[in-house]
Amino acid sequence: MRRFADVAELTGGRFGPDPMALYEDWAVFTEFAGGVTATTGALVEADLGCPVPAPRQVFAIGVNYRSHAEEPGMAVPEVPATFTKFPACRTGPFDDIEIVGESSDWEVELVAVVARRADHVDKAEAWSYITGLTFGQDVSDRRLQFAAGGQFSLGKSHRATAAMGPWVVSVDKVADPDDLALGGSVDGETVQNGRMRGLVFSVPRLVAELCRRSCLGTSSSPARRLGWVSPASRHGSCDRDRCSSRGSRVSDPCAIGASKEATTMLLPLSPEPFTAPTGRDMLPSERRAFVRTHRTCVFGYPRLHDGPALSVVYYVPTDDDDLLVSTMAGRAKARAVARNPKVSLCLLDERWPFAYLQVYADATVDHDRELVVELMMAIGGRMSGEPLAEEARPIVEAMAAEEHRVVVRCRPYATFAQPLRHLHRNDQAEPITHWGSGALPWDAPDPTWAP
């Protein structure tokens, strides 16, 4: 499950909830975002809105995909065919779009966000003026667009039709911004596929051309249409229309958006914890079963000045294999994870013969208040062996607030199974159990020889 960080919460209001304010102070924001490791909630992408909700101006470029012009025999333009889009047309990436009339179609756009003032910028420097890249949908009323001598802006600005987002990805997170692959699909069928190297006017040239005639900045959005959807898909209805891109890592800072919180599914305490085999190493699937069905661990994390710290804690696994640990925001565990996300959890089998499994994980600090309380309720049940009654929830909520509780969310990436080496009693003649073991990736498959 993907997580998000509430910028307003993490900065104590230094950056507010309005995305437009971030673009005004982009350099400071990106410096802050580069050090963020904590999250505040679970991400529901369907709740994301337009990441550039109120740009000062929008420049859209028509006939800018070479094959777009060549297929119908149109002349490749010598200057950008530029028009604007009216403010009322902007909408979020997952909002419903009403298709009006019988002459509407849609196409994928790549949108470049310009927050830095750009006036007479040279083409060679243009990329440094691009704040970030995002997706756009260009929904057009073709009849209106070509009526009365051509009304591109009016024909492409029906109310709430210009979907944008969900992310604005900073250019430094894109391997080759001049050759992104973009495409579109309708109900799973690919209807658009191309690359930016096929553009007539590249992003740097567009910035240079446009800022010779009009100053860009304060979150202007030059959009380049990539191409046309196939004629068979232009009309009618569809359940899902997707834009896609290859070549950027939207999980890295700085990708910005807005979201609401969602609930993480905590696994209940297993009545029968997995029992490690005593005559062989645990298989990868058995290691995962061990993790999902036990409840205690020794939590290890690096200290700032001394050796590693170890503390015995209860943990709760989730349905997507995160391991959750409760702590206080001011305690060493939370502070250490903020500095260095690498942690280890030595999971313990509390029964004889004693066994344990080492789990290596990347950790983040989660401030989601609902999750904090749910985790504390689940840990209370693990401590007592019975689920806590709902009557206990107000007490737990008050305790969570008073102690400033947070969740350390651990995402496993490897495990190490310690071989058993035990005698039940001093006079027992059976040999000590021992075999070779090693670290395995968390999602490793079982070997073909597995029993």
Residue pairs with C-beta under 8 A, 6 or more apart in sequence:
1 42
1 43
1 262
1 264
1 318
1 320
1 322
2 42
2 43
2 45
2 251
3 39
3 40
3 41
3 42
3 43
3 364
3 366
3 409
4 39
4 40
4 41
4 42
4 43
4 257
4 259
5 36
5 38
5 39
5 40
6 40
6 41
6 367
7 15
7 17
7 22
7 29
7 33
7 256
8 15
8 16
8 17
9 40
9 367
10 36
10 38
10 40
11 32
14 32
15 21
15 22
15 25
15 29
15 32
17 258
18 53
19 51
19 52
19 53
19 168
19 256
19 257
19 258
20 52
20 53
20 54
20 219
22 29
22 256
23 52
23 113
23 115
23 131
23 218
23 219
24 115
24 218
26 115
26 116
26 131
29 254
30 170
30 253
30 254
33 253
33 254
33 256
34 253
34 254
36 253
37 337
37 338
37 341
37 364
37 365
38 337
38 338
38 364
38 365
38 366
38 367
39 364
39 365
39 366
39 367
39 368
39 409
40 261
40 366
40 367
40 368
41 259
41 260
41 261
41 262
41 366
41 367
41 368
41 371
42 261
42 262
42 263
42 264
42 368
42 371
43 259
43 262
44 259
44 260
44 261
44 262
45 94
45 166
45 259
46 94
47 94
47 258
47 259
47 260
48 92
48 93
48 94
48 165
48 166
48 257
48 258
48 259
49 92
49 93
49 165
49 257
49 258
50 90
50 91
50 92
50 93
50 163
50 164
50 165
51 134
51 164
51 165
51 166
51 167
51 168
51 256
51 257
51 258
52 111
52 113
52 134
52 164
52 165
52 168
52 219
52 221
53 90
54 87
54 219
55 113
55 218
55 219
55 220
55 221
56 217
56 218
56 219
56 220
57 84
57 214
57 216
57 220
57 221
58 84
58 85
58 220
58 221
58 222
58 223
59 82
59 83
59 84
59 206
59 210
59 214
59 216
59 220
59 221
59 222
59 223
60 82
60 83
60 84
60 85
60 109
60 138
60 152
60 156
60 222
60 223
60 225
61 80
61 81
61 82
61 201
61 206
61 222
61 223
61 224
61 225
62 81
62 82
62 83
62 152
62 225
63 69
63 74
63 76
63 77
63 81
63 200
63 225
64 77
64 80
64 81
64 199
64 200
64 201
64 224
64 225
64 226
65 194
65 198
65 199
65 200
65 225
65 226
65 227
66 76
66 198
66 199
66 200
67 194
67 198
67 227
68 225
68 227
68 228
69 75
69 76
69 77
69 200
70 76
76 200
77 200
79 209
80 201
80 206
80 209
80 210
82 210
83 152
83 153
83 156
84 153
85 153
85 156
85 157
85 162
85 223
86 153
86 154
86 157
88 157
88 159
88 160
89 156
89 157
89 158
89 159
89 160
89 161
89 162
90 160
90 162
90 164
91 97
91 160
91 161
91 162
91 163
91 164
92 163
92 164
92 165
92 166
93 135
93 163
93 164
93 165
93 166
94 166
95 160
95 163
97 137
97 139
97 160
97 161
97 163
98 158
98 159
98 160
98 161
99 139
99 237
100 141
100 158
101 141
101 143
101 144
102 143
102 235
103 141
103 142
103 143
103 144
104 139
104 140
104 141
104 142
104 234
104 235
105 139
105 140
105 142
105 228
105 229
105 234
105 235
106 137
106 138
106 139
106 140
106 184
106 229
106 234
106 241
107 137
107 138
107 140
107 184
107 192
107 225
107 226
107 227
107 228
107 229
108 135
108 136
108 137
108 138
108 182
108 183
108 184
108 192
108 225
108 226
108 227
108 243
109 135
109 136
109 137
109 138
109 223
109 224
109 225
109 226
110 133
110 134
110 135
110 136
110 180
110 182
110 196
110 223
110 224
110 226
110 245
111 133
111 134
111 135
111 136
111 164
111 221
111 222
111 223
112 130
112 132
112 133
112 203
112 206
112 207
112 221
112 222
112 223
112 224
113 130
113 131
113 132
113 133
113 134
113 168
113 219
113 220
113 221
114 129
114 130
114 131
114 207
114 216
114 217
114 219
114 220
114 221
114 222
115 131
115 217
115 218
115 219
116 128
116 129
116 131
116 217
117 215
117 216
117 217
117 218
118 126
118 129
118 207
118 211
118 215
118 216
118 217
119 211
119 215
119 216
119 217
120 211
120 212
121 129
121 207
121 208
121 211
122 208
123 204
123 205
123 207
123 208
124 204
126 203
126 204
126 205
126 206
126 207
126 208
127 171
127 177
127 203
127 204
129 207
129 216
130 171
130 177
130 203
130 207
131 168
131 170
131 171
131 219
132 168
132 169
132 170
132 171
132 254
132 256
133 168
133 169
133 171
133 174
133 177
133 180
133 248
134 164
134 165
134 166
134 167
134 168
134 169
135 164
135 165
135 166
135 243
135 245
136 162
136 163
136 164
136 223
136 243
137 161
137 162
137 163
137 164
137 241
137 243
138 156
138 162
138 223
138 225
139 156
139 158
139 161
139 162
139 163
140 155
140 156
141 155
141 156
141 158
142 155
143 155
144 151
144 154
144 155
145 151
145 152
145 154
145 155
145 156
146 155
147 155
156 162
164 221
165 257
166 257
167 250
167 255
167 256
167 257
168 254
168 255
168 256
168 257
169 248
169 249
169 250
169 252
169 254
169 255
170 253
170 254
170 255
171 177
173 248
173 249
173 250
173 252
173 253
173 254
173 255
174 180
174 247
174 248
175 247
175 248
176 247
177 196
177 203
177 247
178 196
178 197
178 202
178 203
178 204
179 195
179 196
179 197
179 247
180 195
180 196
180 245
180 246
180 247
180 248
181 193
181 194
181 195
181 196
181 245
181 246
181 247
182 192
182 193
182 194
182 195
182 196
182 226
182 243
182 244
182 245
183 190
183 192
183 193
183 194
183 243
183 244
183 245
184 190
184 191
184 192
184 193
184 229
184 241
184 242
184 243
184 244
185 191
185 192
185 241
185 242
185 244
186 229
186 233
186 238
186 240
186 241
186 242
187 238
187 239
187 240
188 240
189 233
191 229
191 230
191 233
192 226
192 227
192 228
192 229
192 230
194 226
194 227
196 202
196 203
196 226
199 224
199 226
201 209
201 224
203 222
203 224
206 222
206 224
207 216
207 222
210 216
210 222
216 222
261 368
261 370
263 370
263 371
263 374
264 318
264 319
264 322
264 324
264 368
264 371
264 374
265 318
265 319
265 320
266 316
266 317
266 318
266 319
266 324
266 374
266 375
266 378
267 292
267 316
267 317
267 318
267 319
268 387
269 295
269 378
269 381
269 382
269 385
269 387
270 292
270 293
270 294
272 293
273 290
273 293
273 294
273 295
273 349
273 350
273 351
274 286
274 289
274 290
274 292
274 293
274 294
275 349
275 351
275 355
276 282
276 286
276 290
276 349
276 355
276 357
276 417
276 420
277 286
278 353
278 420
278 433
279 433
280 435
281 417
281 419
281 435
281 436
281 437
282 290
282 357
282 417
283 446
283 447
283 450
284 415
284 440
284 441
284 443
284 444
284 445
284 446
285 446
285 450
287 357
287 415
287 417
287 440
288 321
288 415
288 442
290 347
290 349
290 357
291 317
291 321
291 323
291 347
291 357
291 359
291 412
291 415
292 317
292 321
294 347
294 348
294 349
294 350
295 314
295 315
295 316
295 382
296 312
296 313
296 314
296 315
296 347
296 348
296 350
297 312
297 313
297 314
297 315
297 323
297 345
297 346
297 347
297 348
297 359
298 310
298 311
298 312
298 313
298 345
298 346
298 348
299 310
299 311
299 312
299 313
299 315
299 325
299 333
299 343
299 344
299 345
299 408
300 308
300 309
300 310
300 343
300 344
300 345
300 346
301 308
301 309
301 332
301 333
301 336
301 337
301 340
301 343
301 344
301 363
302 308
302 309
302 336
302 339
302 340
302 342
303 309
303 332
303 336
304 336
304 339
309 332
309 333
309 336
311 333
313 325
313 326
313 327
314 325
314 326
314 379
314 382
314 383
315 323
315 324
315 325
315 345
315 347
315 410
316 323
316 324
316 375
316 378
316 379
316 382
317 323
317 324
318 324
321 411
321 412
321 442
322 409
322 410
322 411
323 345
323 359
323 361
323 409
323 410
323 412
324 371
324 375
324 407
324 408
324 409
324 410
325 333
325 345
325 407
325 408
325 410
326 372
326 375
326 376
326 379
326 405
326 406
326 407
326 408
327 333
327 334
327 405
327 406
327 408
328 334
328 403
328 404
328 405
328 406
329 365
329 367
329 404
329 405
329 406
330 404
333 408
334 365
334 406
334 408
337 343
337 363
337 364
337 365
337 408
338 365
341 362
341 363
341 364
342 360
342 361
342 362
342 363
343 360
343 361
343 362
343 363
343 408
343 410
344 358
344 359
344 360
344 361
345 358
345 359
345 361
345 410
346 356
346 357
346 358
346 359
347 356
347 357
347 358
347 359
348 354
348 356
349 355
349 356
352 424
353 420
353 422
353 424
354 420
354 422
355 418
355 420
356 418
357 415
357 416
357 417
357 418
358 415
358 416
358 417
358 418
359 410
359 412
359 414
359 415
359 442
360 412
360 413
360 414
360 415
360 416
360 439
361 410
361 411
361 412
361 413
362 410
362 411
362 413
363 408
363 409
363 410
363 411
364 408
364 409
364 411
365 406
365 407
365 408
365 409
366 372
366 406
366 407
366 408
366 409
367 406
367 407
368 407
369 400
371 407
372 400
372 405
372 406
372 407
373 393
373 396
373 397
373 400
375 407
376 396
376 399
376 400
376 405
377 387
377 388
377 392
377 393
377 396
380 388
380 392
380 396
381 387
381 388
388 396
399 405
412 442
413 441
413 442
414 439
414 440
414 441
414 442
415 439
415 440
415 442
416 437
416 438
416 439
416 440
417 437
418 437
419 433
419 434
419 435
419 436
419 437
420 433
420 434
421 432
421 433
421 434
422 432
422 433
423 430
423 432
424 430
